């Protein structure tokens, strides 16, 4: 599995732990729901700025989101 897929899976996992829908998190990040869905499935890249924002909103570290083990 690619690192983009693993990153997306981690974002999805922590989003669900916070009981947020894709729509809710996307709105908080100023993304479209479709773009967030593509990030979560590893089909789209994400900027570092947005990655830091997502980590803050999900109350996890960037290291947690980038845990590829």
CHARMM-style PDB file with segment names, atoms N, HN, CA, C and O in Angstrom:
ATOM      1  N   UNK     1       0.841  -1.170   0.000  1.00  0.00      PROA
ATOM      2  CA  UNK     1       0.000   0.000   0.000  1.00  0.00      PROA
ATOM      3  C   UNK     1       0.894   1.245   0.000  1.00  0.00      PROA
ATOM      4  O   UNK     1       1.902   1.283   0.706  1.00  0.00      PROA
ATOM      5  N   UNK     2       0.535   2.244  -0.776  1.00  0.00      PROA
ATOM      6  HN  UNK     2      -0.284   2.212  -1.350  1.00  0.00      PROA
ATOM      7  CA  UNK     2       1.355   3.448  -0.881  1.00  0.00      PROA
ATOM      8  C   UNK     2       1.227   4.304   0.382  1.00  0.00      PROA
ATOM      9  O   UNK     2       0.283   4.162   1.159  1.00  0.00      PROA
ATOM     10  N   UNK     3       2.194   5.187   0.561  1.00  0.00      PROA
ATOM     11  HN  UNK     3       2.961   5.303  -0.070  1.00  0.00      PROA
ATOM     12  CA  UNK     3       2.152   6.085   1.713  1.00  0.00      PROA
ATOM     13  C   UNK     3       0.964   7.035   1.635  1.00  0.00      PROA
ATOM     14  O   UNK     3       0.412   7.415   2.668  1.00  0.00      PROA
ATOM     15  N   UNK     4       0.562   7.423   0.430  1.00  0.00      PROA
ATOM     16  HN  UNK     4       1.010   7.114  -0.409  1.00  0.00      PROA
ATOM     17  CA  UNK     4      -0.627   8.277   0.295  1.00  0.00      PROA
ATOM     18  C   UNK     4      -1.877   7.559   0.792  1.00  0.00      PROA
ATOM     19  O   UNK     4      -2.728   8.156   1.452  1.00  0.00      PROA
ATOM     20  N   UNK     5      -1.976   6.274   0.469  1.00  0.00      PROA
ATOM     21  HN  UNK     5      -1.285   5.789  -0.066  1.00  0.00      PROA
ATOM     22  CA  UNK     5      -3.111   5.484   0.952  1.00  0.00      PROA
ATOM     23  C   UNK     5      -3.067   5.353   2.477  1.00  0.00      PROA
ATOM     24  O   UNK     5      -4.093   5.465   3.146  1.00  0.00      PROA
ATOM     25  N   UNK     6      -1.879   5.116   3.013  1.00  0.00      PROA
ATOM     26  HN  UNK     6      -1.044   5.024   2.469  1.00  0.00      PROA
ATOM     27  CA  UNK     6      -1.747   4.967   4.462  1.00  0.00      PROA
ATOM     28  C   UNK     6      -2.083   6.273   5.180  1.00  0.00      PROA
ATOM     29  O   UNK     6      -2.749   6.261   6.215  1.00  0.00      PROA
ATOM     30  N   UNK     7      -1.626   7.391   4.634  1.00  0.00      PROA
ATOM     31  HN  UNK     7      -1.085   7.401   3.793  1.00  0.00      PROA
ATOM     32  CA  UNK     7      -1.957   8.691   5.211  1.00  0.00      PROA
ATOM     33  C   UNK     7      -3.470   8.901   5.198  1.00  0.00      PROA
ATOM     34  O   UNK     7      -4.056   9.308   6.201  1.00  0.00      PROA
ATOM     35  N   UNK     8      -4.085   8.625   4.072  1.00  0.00      PROA
ATOM     36  HN  UNK     8      -3.609   8.294   3.257  1.00  0.00      PROA
ATOM     37  CA  UNK     8      -5.539   8.767   3.953  1.00  0.00      PROA
ATOM     38  C   UNK     8      -6.284   7.878   4.924  1.00  0.00      PROA
ATOM     39  O   UNK     8      -7.268   8.299   5.532  1.00  0.00      PROA
ATOM     40  N   UNK     9      -5.817   6.644   5.072  1.00  0.00      PROA
ATOM     41  HN  UNK     9      -5.017   6.302   4.578  1.00  0.00      PROA
ATOM     42  CA  UNK     9      -6.450   5.730   6.020  1.00  0.00      PROA
ATOM     43  C   UNK     9      -6.348   6.265   7.444  1.00  0.00      PROA
ATOM     44  O   UNK     9      -7.294   6.153   8.223  1.00  0.00      PROA
ATOM     45  N   UNK    10      -5.198   6.847   7.780  1.00  0.00      PROA
ATOM     46  HN  UNK    10      -4.429   6.938   7.147  1.00  0.00      PROA
ATOM     47  CA  UNK    10      -5.018   7.395   9.125  1.00  0.00      PROA
ATOM     48  C   UNK    10      -5.930   8.603   9.354  1.00  0.00      PROA
ATOM     49  O   UNK    10      -6.524   8.740  10.423  1.00  0.00      PROA
ATOM     50  N   UNK    11      -6.040   9.467   8.360  1.00  0.00      PROA
ATOM     51  HN  UNK    11      -5.557   9.356   7.491  1.00  0.00      PROA
ATOM     52  CA  UNK    11      -6.946  10.609   8.489  1.00  0.00      PROA
ATOM     53  C   UNK    11      -8.376  10.110   8.717  1.00  0.00      PROA
ATOM     54  O   UNK    11      -9.086  10.607   9.591  1.00  0.00      PROA
ATOM     55  N   UNK    12      -8.780   9.134   7.927  1.00  0.00      PROA
ATOM     56  HN  UNK    12      -8.203   8.731   7.217  1.00  0.00      PROA
ATOM     57  CA  UNK    12     -10.124   8.571   8.054  1.00  0.00      PROA
ATOM     58  C   UNK    12     -10.335   7.949   9.429  1.00  0.00      PROA
ATOM     59  O   UNK    12     -11.378   8.151  10.051  1.00  0.00      PROA
ATOM     60  N   UNK    13      -9.351   7.197   9.902  1.00  0.00      PROA
ATOM     61  HN  UNK    13      -8.504   7.034   9.397  1.00  0.00      PROA
ATOM     62  CA  UNK    13      -9.450   6.539  11.206  1.00  0.00      PROA
ATOM     63  C   UNK    13      -9.661   7.573  12.321  1.00  0.00      PROA
ATOM     64  O   UNK    13     -10.564   7.428  13.145  1.00  0.00      PROA
ATOM     65  N   UNK    14      -8.825   8.607  12.340  1.00  0.00      PROA
ATOM     66  HN  UNK    14      -8.091   8.724  11.671  1.00  0.00      PROA
ATOM     67  CA  UNK    14      -8.935   9.607  13.403  1.00  0.00      PROA
ATOM     68  C   UNK    14     -10.181  10.476  13.236  1.00  0.00      PROA
ATOM     69  O   UNK    14     -10.743  10.946  14.225  1.00  0.00      PROA
ATOM     70  N   UNK    15     -10.614  10.691  11.999  1.00  0.00      PROA
ATOM     71  HN  UNK    15     -10.157  10.309  11.196  1.00  0.00      PROA
ATOM     72  CA  UNK    15     -11.864  11.421  11.771  1.00  0.00      PROA
ATOM     73  C   UNK    15     -13.034  10.661  12.368  1.00  0.00      PROA
ATOM     74  O   UNK    15     -13.902  11.244  13.016  1.00  0.00      PROA
ATOM     75  N   UNK    16     -13.050   9.358  12.145  1.00  0.00      PROA
ATOM     76  HN  UNK    16     -12.345   8.884  11.618  1.00  0.00      PROA
ATOM     77  CA  UNK    16     -14.142   8.530  12.671  1.00  0.00      PROA
ATOM     78  C   UNK    16     -14.090   8.443  14.195  1.00  0.00      PROA
ATOM     79  O   UNK    16     -15.129   8.403  14.853  1.00  0.00      PROA
ATOM     80  N   UNK    17     -12.874   8.414  14.756  1.00  0.00      PROA
ATOM     81  HN  UNK    17     -12.029   8.447  14.221  1.00  0.00      PROA
ATOM     82  CA  UNK    17     -12.751   8.400  16.214  1.00  0.00      PROA
ATOM     83  C   UNK    17     -13.326   9.677  16.837  1.00  0.00      PROA
ATOM     84  O   UNK    17     -13.839   9.649  17.956  1.00  0.00      PROA
ATOM     85  N   UNK    18     -13.237  10.798  16.105  1.00  0.00      PROA
ATOM     86  HN  UNK    18     -12.820  10.820  15.196  1.00  0.00      PROA
ATOM     87  CA  UNK    18     -13.799  12.065  16.566  1.00  0.00      PROA
ATOM     88  C   UNK    18     -15.286  12.184  16.205  1.00  0.00      PROA
ATOM     89  O   UNK    18     -15.935  13.188  16.499  1.00  0.00      PROA
ATOM     90  N   UNK    19     -15.807  11.128  15.556  1.00  0.00      PROA
ATOM     91  HN  UNK    19     -15.280  10.313  15.316  1.00  0.00      PROA
ATOM     92  CA  UNK    19     -17.216  11.078  15.154  1.00  0.00      PROA
ATOM     93  C   UNK    19     -17.594  12.243  14.240  1.00  0.00      PROA
ATOM     94  O   UNK    19     -18.656  12.850  14.378  1.00  0.00      PROA
ATOM     95  N   UNK    20     -16.694  12.534  13.305  1.00  0.00      PROA
ATOM     96  HN  UNK    20     -15.832  12.041  13.193  1.00  0.00      PROA
ATOM     97  CA  UNK    20     -16.943  13.572  12.307  1.00  0.00      PROA
ATOM     98  C   UNK    20     -17.234  12.921  10.956  1.00  0.00      PROA
ATOM     99  O   UNK    20     -16.608  11.928  10.587  1.00  0.00      PROA
ATOM    100  N   UNK    21     -18.166  13.479  10.244  1.00  0.00      PROA
ATOM    101  HN  UNK    21     -18.675  14.286  10.544  1.00  0.00      PROA
ATOM    102  CA  UNK    21     -18.417  13.020   8.874  1.00  0.00      PROA
ATOM    103  C   UNK    21     -17.382  13.661   7.956  1.00  0.00      PROA
ATOM    104  O   UNK    21     -16.683  14.597   8.343  1.00  0.00      PROA
ATOM    105  N   UNK    22     -17.299  13.144   6.743  1.00  0.00      PROA
ATOM    106  HN  UNK    22     -17.868  12.384   6.429  1.00  0.00      PROA
ATOM    107  CA  UNK    22     -16.424  13.779   5.753  1.00  0.00      PROA
ATOM    108  C   UNK    22     -16.865  15.216   5.515  1.00  0.00      PROA
ATOM    109  O   UNK    22     -16.030  16.113   5.391  1.00  0.00      PROA
ATOM    110  N   UNK    23     -18.166  15.435   5.451  1.00  0.00      PROA
ATOM    111  HN  UNK    23     -18.844  14.706   5.552  1.00  0.00      PROA
ATOM    112  CA  UNK    23     -18.678  16.796   5.239  1.00  0.00      PROA
ATOM    113  C   UNK    23     -18.237  17.731   6.349  1.00  0.00      PROA
ATOM    114  O   UNK    23     -17.805  18.853   6.083  1.00  0.00      PROA
ATOM    115  N   UNK    24     -18.341  17.280   7.587  1.00  0.00      PROA
ATOM    116  HN  UNK    24     -18.691  16.369   7.803  1.00  0.00      PROA
ATOM    117  CA  UNK    24     -17.974  18.134   8.722  1.00  0.00      PROA
ATOM    118  C   UNK    24     -16.492  18.490   8.706  1.00  0.00      PROA
ATOM    119  O   UNK    24     -16.130  19.657   8.855  1.00  0.00      PROA
ATOM    120  N   UNK    25     -15.636  17.490   8.526  1.00  0.00      PROA
ATOM    121  HN  UNK    25     -15.930  16.542   8.405  1.00  0.00      PROA
ATOM    122  CA  UNK    25     -14.202  17.764   8.518  1.00  0.00      PROA
ATOM    123  C   UNK    25     -13.819  18.606   7.306  1.00  0.00      PROA
ATOM    124  O   UNK    25     -13.002  19.520   7.418  1.00  0.00      PROA
ATOM    125  N   UNK    26     -14.395  18.308   6.169  1.00  0.00      PROA
ATOM    126  HN  UNK    26     -15.059  17.566   6.078  1.00  0.00      PROA
ATOM    127  CA  UNK    26     -14.093  19.074   4.958  1.00  0.00      PROA
ATOM    128  C   UNK    26     -14.456  20.545   5.151  1.00  0.00      PROA
ATOM    129  O   UNK    26     -13.699  21.434   4.761  1.00  0.00      PROA
ATOM    130  N   UNK    27     -15.603  20.790   5.748  1.00  0.00      PROA
ATOM    131  HN  UNK    27     -16.217  20.068   6.065  1.00  0.00      PROA
ATOM    132  CA  UNK    27     -16.029  22.164   6.003  1.00  0.00      PROA
ATOM    133  C   UNK    27     -15.053  22.876   6.938  1.00  0.00      PROA
ATOM    134  O   UNK    27     -14.715  24.040   6.723  1.00  0.00      PROA
ATOM    135  N   UNK    28     -14.609  22.180   7.964  1.00  0.00      PROA
ATOM    136  HN  UNK    28     -14.883  21.234   8.139  1.00  0.00      PROA
ATOM    137  CA  UNK    28     -13.679  22.753   8.933  1.00  0.00      PROA
ATOM    138  C   UNK    28     -12.326  23.076   8.286  1.00  0.00      PROA
ATOM    139  O   UNK    28     -11.626  23.988   8.726  1.00  0.00      PROA
ATOM    140  N   UNK    29     -11.964  22.325   7.241  1.00  0.00      PROA
ATOM    141  HN  UNK    29     -12.533  21.584   6.883  1.00  0.00      PROA
ATOM    142  CA  UNK    29     -10.673  22.491   6.567  1.00  0.00      PROA
ATOM    143  C   UNK    29     -10.763  23.343   5.315  1.00  0.00      PROA
ATOM    144  O   UNK    29      -9.750  23.604   4.667  1.00  0.00      PROA
ATOM    145  N   UNK    30     -11.963  23.779   4.970  1.00  0.00      PROA
ATOM    146  HN  UNK    30     -12.787  23.568   5.497  1.00  0.00      PROA
ATOM    147  CA  UNK    30     -12.187  24.528   3.739  1.00  0.00      PROA
ATOM    148  C   UNK    30     -11.835  23.692   2.508  1.00  0.00      PROA
ATOM    149  O   UNK    30     -11.228  24.180   1.555  1.00  0.00      PROA
ATOM    150  N   UNK    31     -12.233  22.416   2.555  1.00  0.00      PROA
ATOM    151  HN  UNK    31     -12.726  22.019   3.329  1.00  0.00      PROA
ATOM    152  CA  UNK    31     -12.121  21.463   1.448  1.00  0.00      PROA
ATOM    153  C   UNK    31     -13.529  21.192   0.942  1.00  0.00      PROA
ATOM    154  O   UNK    31     -14.511  21.481   1.625  1.00  0.00      PROA
ATOM    155  N   UNK    32     -13.618  20.643  -0.247  1.00  0.00      PROA
ATOM    156  HN  UNK    32     -12.821  20.409  -0.802  1.00  0.00      PROA
ATOM    157  CA  UNK    32     -14.885  20.032  -0.653  1.00  0.00      PROA
ATOM    158  C   UNK    32     -14.884  18.614  -0.067  1.00  0.00      PROA
ATOM    159  O   UNK    32     -13.828  18.047   0.214  1.00  0.00      PROA
ATOM    160  N   UNK    33     -16.073  18.060   0.110  1.00  0.00      PROA
ATOM    161  HN  UNK    33     -16.931  18.520  -0.118  1.00  0.00      PROA
ATOM    162  CA  UNK    33     -16.162  16.695   0.614  1.00  0.00      PROA
ATOM    163  C   UNK    33     -15.495  15.734  -0.364  1.00  0.00      PROA
ATOM    164  O   UNK    33     -14.871  14.752   0.039  1.00  0.00      PROA
ATOM    165  N   UNK    34     -15.635  16.029  -1.647  1.00  0.00      PROA
ATOM    166  HN  UNK    34     -16.141  16.827  -1.974  1.00  0.00      PROA
ATOM    167  CA  UNK    34     -15.043  15.176  -2.674  1.00  0.00      PROA
ATOM    168  C   UNK    34     -13.521  15.178  -2.587  1.00  0.00      PROA
ATOM    169  O   UNK    34     -12.888  14.134  -2.746  1.00  0.00      PROA
ATOM    170  N   UNK    35     -12.931  16.346  -2.335  1.00  0.00      PROA
ATOM    171  HN  UNK    35     -13.445  17.194  -2.205  1.00  0.00      PROA
ATOM    172  CA  UNK    35     -11.477  16.411  -2.213  1.00  0.00      PROA
ATOM    173  C   UNK    35     -11.010  15.624  -0.988  1.00  0.00      PROA
ATOM    174  O   UNK    35     -10.031  14.881  -1.064  1.00  0.00      PROA
ATOM    175  N   UNK    36     -11.701  15.784   0.132  1.00  0.00      PROA
ATOM    176  HN  UNK    36     -12.496  16.388   0.193  1.00  0.00      PROA
ATOM    177  CA  UNK    36     -11.334  15.028   1.334  1.00  0.00      PROA
ATOM    178  C   UNK    36     -11.462  13.535   1.077  1.00  0.00      PROA
ATOM    179  O   UNK    36     -10.615  12.759   1.518  1.00  0.00      PROA
ATOM    180  N   UNK    37     -12.506  13.121   0.373  1.00  0.00      PROA
ATOM    181  HN  UNK    37     -13.195  13.751   0.014  1.00  0.00      PROA
ATOM    182  CA  UNK    37     -12.676  11.702   0.047  1.00  0.00      PROA
ATOM    183  C   UNK    37     -11.496  11.196  -0.778  1.00  0.00      PROA
ATOM    184  O   UNK    37     -11.012  10.085  -0.565  1.00  0.00      PROA
ATOM    185  N   UNK    38     -11.043  12.008  -1.711  1.00  0.00      PROA
ATOM    186  HN  UNK    38     -11.437  12.911  -1.885  1.00  0.00      PROA
ATOM    187  CA  UNK    38      -9.890  11.626  -2.541  1.00  0.00      PROA
ATOM    188  C   UNK    38      -8.607  11.572  -1.721  1.00  0.00      PROA
ATOM    189  O   UNK    38      -7.757  10.715  -1.964  1.00  0.00      PROA
ATOM    190  N   UNK    39      -8.455  12.474  -0.754  1.00  0.00      PROA
ATOM    191  HN  UNK    39      -9.146  13.170  -0.557  1.00  0.00      PROA
ATOM    192  CA  UNK    39      -7.291  12.433   0.142  1.00  0.00      PROA
ATOM    193  C   UNK    39      -7.340  11.153   0.971  1.00  0.00      PROA
ATOM    194  O   UNK    39      -6.330  10.466   1.123  1.00  0.00      PROA
ATOM    195  N   UNK    40      -8.507  10.841   1.502  1.00  0.00      PROA
ATOM    196  HN  UNK    40      -9.328  11.399   1.379  1.00  0.00      PROA
ATOM    197  CA  UNK    40      -8.648   9.646   2.349  1.00  0.00      PROA
ATOM    198  C   UNK    40      -8.421   8.349   1.584  1.00  0.00      PROA
ATOM    199  O   UNK    40      -8.053   7.336   2.178  1.00  0.00      PROA
ATOM    200  N   UNK    41      -8.635   8.369   0.290  1.00  0.00      PROA
ATOM    201  HN  UNK    41      -8.935   9.191  -0.194  1.00  0.00      PROA
ATOM    202  CA  UNK    41      -8.406   7.158  -0.509  1.00  0.00      PROA
ATOM    203  C   UNK    41      -7.059   7.171  -1.218  1.00  0.00      PROA
ATOM    204  O   UNK    41      -6.757   6.268  -1.998  1.00  0.00      PROA
ATOM    205  N   UNK    42      -6.243   8.200  -0.951  1.00  0.00      PROA
ATOM    206  HN  UNK    42      -6.488   8.934  -0.317  1.00  0.00      PROA
ATOM    207  CA  UNK    42      -4.904   8.257  -1.521  1.00  0.00      PROA
ATOM    208  C   UNK    42      -4.855   8.671  -2.978  1.00  0.00      PROA
ATOM    209  O   UNK    42      -3.844   8.463  -3.649  1.00  0.00      PROA
ATOM    210  N   UNK    43      -5.938   9.254  -3.477  1.00  0.00      PROA
ATOM    211  HN  UNK    43      -6.760   9.423  -2.932  1.00  0.00      PROA
ATOM    212  CA  UNK    43      -5.985   9.661  -4.884  1.00  0.00      PROA
ATOM    213  C   UNK    43      -5.530  11.093  -5.106  1.00  0.00      PROA
ATOM    214  O   UNK    43      -5.252  11.487  -6.239  1.00  0.00      PROA
ATOM    215  N   UNK    44      -5.449  11.883  -4.027  1.00  0.00      PROA
ATOM    216  HN  UNK    44      -5.674  11.563  -3.107  1.00  0.00      PROA
ATOM    217  CA  UNK    44      -5.048  13.293  -4.139  1.00  0.00      PROA
ATOM    218  C   UNK    44      -4.003  13.606  -3.095  1.00  0.00      PROA
ATOM    219  O   UNK    44      -3.975  13.007  -2.020  1.00  0.00      PROA
ATOM    220  N   UNK    45      -3.144  14.551  -3.426  1.00  0.00      PROA
ATOM    221  HN  UNK    45      -3.167  15.037  -4.299  1.00  0.00      PROA
ATOM    222  CA  UNK    45      -2.138  15.039  -2.487  1.00  0.00      PROA
ATOM    223  C   UNK    45      -2.772  16.044  -1.536  1.00  0.00      PROA
ATOM    224  O   UNK    45      -3.856  16.567  -1.795  1.00  0.00      PROA
ATOM    225  N   UNK    46      -2.086  16.304  -0.441  1.00  0.00      PROA
ATOM    226  HN  UNK    46      -1.205  15.880  -0.230  1.00  0.00      PROA
ATOM    227  CA  UNK    46      -2.536  17.291   0.533  1.00  0.00      PROA
ATOM    228  C   UNK    46      -1.336  18.168   0.880  1.00  0.00      PROA
ATOM    229  O   UNK    46      -0.216  17.670   0.994  1.00  0.00      PROA
ATOM    230  N   UNK    47      -1.562  19.455   1.047  1.00  0.00      PROA
ATOM    231  HN  UNK    47      -2.472  19.859   0.954  1.00  0.00      PROA
ATOM    232  CA  UNK    47      -0.463  20.349   1.404  1.00  0.00      PROA
ATOM    233  C   UNK    47      -0.102  20.153   2.874  1.00  0.00      PROA
ATOM    234  O   UNK    47      -0.905  19.665   3.669  1.00  0.00      PROA
ATOM    235  N   UNK    48       1.104  20.540   3.208  1.00  0.00      PROA
ATOM    236  HN  UNK    48       1.756  20.936   2.562  1.00  0.00      PROA
ATOM    237  CA  UNK    48       1.523  20.455   4.614  1.00  0.00      PROA
ATOM    238  C   UNK    48       0.646  21.342   5.483  1.00  0.00      PROA
ATOM    239  O   UNK    48       0.308  20.967   6.606  1.00  0.00      PROA
ATOM    240  N   UNK    49       0.278  22.499   4.986  1.00  0.00      PROA
ATOM    241  HN  UNK    49       0.553  22.804   4.074  1.00  0.00      PROA
ATOM    242  CA  UNK    49      -0.583  23.405   5.751  1.00  0.00      PROA
ATOM    243  C   UNK    49      -1.894  22.716   6.108  1.00  0.00      PROA
ATOM    244  O   UNK    49      -2.348  22.790   7.249  1.00  0.00      PROA
ATOM    245  N   UNK    50      -2.504  22.045   5.128  1.00  0.00      PROA
ATOM    246  HN  UNK    50      -2.135  21.985   4.200  1.00  0.00      PROA
ATOM    247  CA  UNK    50      -3.768  21.347   5.382  1.00  0.00      PROA
ATOM    248  C   UNK    50      -3.557  20.132   6.285  1.00  0.00      PROA
ATOM    249  O   UNK    50      -4.417  19.809   7.104  1.00  0.00      PROA
ATOM    250  N   UNK    51      -2.420  19.463   6.135  1.00  0.00      PROA
ATOM    251  HN  UNK    51      -1.721  19.726   5.470  1.00  0.00      PROA
ATOM    252  CA  UNK    51      -2.127  18.322   6.995  1.00  0.00      PROA
ATOM    253  C   UNK    51      -2.009  18.766   8.455  1.00  0.00      PROA
ATOM    254  O   UNK    51      -2.539  18.108   9.351  1.00  0.00      PROA
ATOM    255  N   UNK    52      -1.314  19.886   8.693  1.00  0.00      PROA
ATOM    256  HN  UNK    52      -0.883  20.420   7.965  1.00  0.00      PROA
ATOM    257  CA  UNK    52      -1.200  20.415  10.052  1.00  0.00      PROA
ATOM    258  C   UNK    52      -2.578  20.819  10.586  1.00  0.00      PROA
ATOM    259  O   UNK    52      -2.882  20.576  11.754  1.00  0.00      PROA
ATOM    260  N   UNK    53      -3.404  21.426   9.749  1.00  0.00      PROA
ATOM    261  HN  UNK    53      -3.157  21.623   8.800  1.00  0.00      PROA
ATOM    262  CA  UNK    53      -4.742  21.831  10.156  1.00  0.00      PROA
ATOM    263  C   UNK    53      -5.585  20.611  10.531  1.00  0.00      PROA
ATOM    264  O   UNK    53      -6.261  20.616  11.560  1.00  0.00      PROA
ATOM    265  N   UNK    54      -5.546  19.579   9.708  1.00  0.00      PROA
ATOM    266  HN  UNK    54      -4.996  19.575   8.873  1.00  0.00      PROA
ATOM    267  CA  UNK    54      -6.301  18.364   9.999  1.00  0.00      PROA
ATOM    268  C   UNK    54      -5.828  17.744  11.307  1.00  0.00      PROA
ATOM    269  O   UNK    54      -6.647  17.325  12.126  1.00  0.00      PROA
ATOM    270  N   UNK    55      -4.522  17.683  11.510  1.00  0.00      PROA
ATOM    271  HN  UNK    55      -3.857  18.024  10.845  1.00  0.00      PROA
ATOM    272  CA  UNK    55      -3.988  17.135  12.765  1.00  0.00      PROA
ATOM    273  C   UNK    55      -4.511  17.932  13.959  1.00  0.00      PROA
ATOM    274  O   UNK    55      -4.917  17.351  14.966  1.00  0.00      PROA
ATOM    275  N   UNK    56      -4.502  19.253  13.850  1.00  0.00      PROA
ATOM    276  HN  UNK    56      -4.173  19.725  13.032  1.00  0.00      PROA
ATOM    277  CA  UNK    56      -5.012  20.094  14.940  1.00  0.00      PROA
ATOM    278  C   UNK    56      -6.495  19.852  15.175  1.00  0.00      PROA
ATOM    279  O   UNK    56      -6.925  19.713  16.320  1.00  0.00      PROA
ATOM    280  N   UNK    57      -7.273  19.801  14.115  1.00  0.00      PROA
ATOM    281  HN  UNK    57      -6.924  19.914  13.185  1.00  0.00      PROA
ATOM    282  CA  UNK    57      -8.714  19.602  14.253  1.00  0.00      PROA
ATOM    283  C   UNK    57      -9.055  18.235  14.831  1.00  0.00      PROA
ATOM    284  O   UNK    57     -10.014  18.094  15.590  1.00  0.00      PROA
ATOM    285  N   UNK    58      -8.262  17.228  14.468  1.00  0.00      PROA
ATOM    286  HN  UNK    58      -7.483  17.343  13.851  1.00  0.00      PROA
ATOM    287  CA  UNK    58      -8.509  15.872  14.975  1.00  0.00      PROA
ATOM    288  C   UNK    58      -7.821  15.628  16.320  1.00  0.00      PROA
ATOM    289  O   UNK    58      -7.980  14.572  16.933  1.00  0.00      PROA
ATOM    290  N   UNK    59      -7.050  16.630  16.768  1.00  0.00      PROA
ATOM    291  HN  UNK    59      -6.921  17.488  16.271  1.00  0.00      PROA
ATOM    292  CA  UNK    59      -6.341  16.569  18.048  1.00  0.00      PROA
ATOM    293  C   UNK    59      -5.384  15.379  18.115  1.00  0.00      PROA
ATOM    294  O   UNK    59      -5.330  14.647  19.103  1.00  0.00      PROA
ATOM    295  N   UNK    60      -4.635  15.215  17.028  1.00  0.00      PROA
ATOM    296  HN  UNK    60      -4.679  15.809  16.225  1.00  0.00      PROA
ATOM    297  CA  UNK    60      -3.580  14.198  16.952  1.00  0.00      PROA
ATOM    298  C   UNK    60      -2.330  14.879  16.409  1.00  0.00      PROA
ATOM    299  O   UNK    60      -2.393  15.992  15.886  1.00  0.00      PROA
ATOM    300  N   UNK    61      -1.218  14.211  16.536  1.00  0.00      PROA
ATOM    301  HN  UNK    61      -1.168  13.307  16.960  1.00  0.00      PROA
ATOM    302  CA  UNK    61       0.010  14.776  15.982  1.00  0.00      PROA
ATOM    303  C   UNK    61       0.120  14.422  14.499  1.00  0.00      PROA
ATOM    304  O   UNK    61      -0.480  13.458  14.023  1.00  0.00      PROA
ATOM    305  N   UNK    62       0.895  15.221  13.792  1.00  0.00      PROA
ATOM    306  HN  UNK    62       1.382  16.004  14.178  1.00  0.00      PROA
ATOM    307  CA  UNK    62       1.178  14.904  12.393  1.00  0.00      PROA
ATOM    308  C   UNK    62       1.873  13.553  12.326  1.00  0.00      PROA
ATOM    309  O   UNK    62       1.669  12.787  11.384  1.00  0.00      PROA
ATOM    310  N   UNK    63       2.690  13.267  13.325  1.00  0.00      PROA
ATOM    311  HN  UNK    63       2.856  13.890  14.090  1.00  0.00      PROA
ATOM    312  CA  UNK    63       3.372  11.970  13.399  1.00  0.00      PROA
ATOM    313  C   UNK    63       2.357  10.825  13.430  1.00  0.00      PROA
ATOM    314  O   UNK    63       2.567   9.791  12.797  1.00  0.00      PROA
ATOM    315  N   UNK    64       1.255  11.012  14.169  1.00  0.00      PROA
ATOM    316  HN  UNK    64       1.084  11.852  14.683  1.00  0.00      PROA
ATOM    317  CA  UNK    64       0.197   9.974  14.200  1.00  0.00      PROA
ATOM    318  C   UNK    64      -0.391   9.784  12.815  1.00  0.00      PROA
ATOM    319  O   UNK    64      -0.612   8.652  12.384  1.00  0.00      PROA
ATOM    320  N   UNK    65      -0.647  10.881  12.113  1.00  0.00      PROA
ATOM    321  HN  UNK    65      -0.467  11.801  12.463  1.00  0.00      PROA
ATOM    322  CA  UNK    65      -1.232  10.778  10.778  1.00  0.00      PROA
ATOM    323  C   UNK    65      -0.261  10.137   9.791  1.00  0.00      PROA
ATOM    324  O   UNK    65      -0.676   9.489   8.830  1.00  0.00      PROA
ATOM    325  N   UNK    66       1.024  10.322  10.037  1.00  0.00      PROA
ATOM    326  HN  UNK    66       1.361  10.847  10.818  1.00  0.00      PROA
ATOM    327  CA  UNK    66       2.027   9.789   9.119  1.00  0.00      PROA
ATOM    328  C   UNK    66       2.664   8.490   9.616  1.00  0.00      PROA
ATOM    329  O   UNK    66       3.746   8.108   9.171  1.00  0.00      PROA
ATOM    330  N   UNK    67       1.984   7.823  10.536  1.00  0.00      PROA
ATOM    331  HN  UNK    67       1.105   8.134  10.897  1.00  0.00      PROA
ATOM    332  CA  UNK    67       2.456   6.533  11.020  1.00  0.00      PROA
ATOM    333  C   UNK    67       2.129   5.482   9.965  1.00  0.00      PROA
ATOM    334  O   UNK    67       0.972   5.092   9.805  1.00  0.00      PROA
ATOM    335  N   UNK    68       3.143   5.031   9.255  1.00  0.00      PROA
ATOM    336  HN  UNK    68       4.082   5.347   9.385  1.00  0.00      PROA
ATOM    337  CA  UNK    68       2.937   4.116   8.142  1.00  0.00      PROA
ATOM    338  C   UNK    68       3.279   2.667   8.491  1.00  0.00      PROA
ATOM    339  O   UNK    68       3.469   1.840   7.599  1.00  0.00      PROA
ATOM    340  N   UNK    69       3.354   2.368   9.753  1.00  0.00      PROA
ATOM    341  HN  UNK    69       3.200   3.040  10.478  1.00  0.00      PROA
ATOM    342  CA  UNK    69       3.676   0.989  10.169  1.00  0.00      PROA
ATOM    343  C   UNK    69       2.445   0.195  10.432  1.00  0.00      PROA
ATOM    344  OT1 UNK    69       2.532  -0.980  10.790  1.00  0.00      PROA
TER     345      UNK     69
END
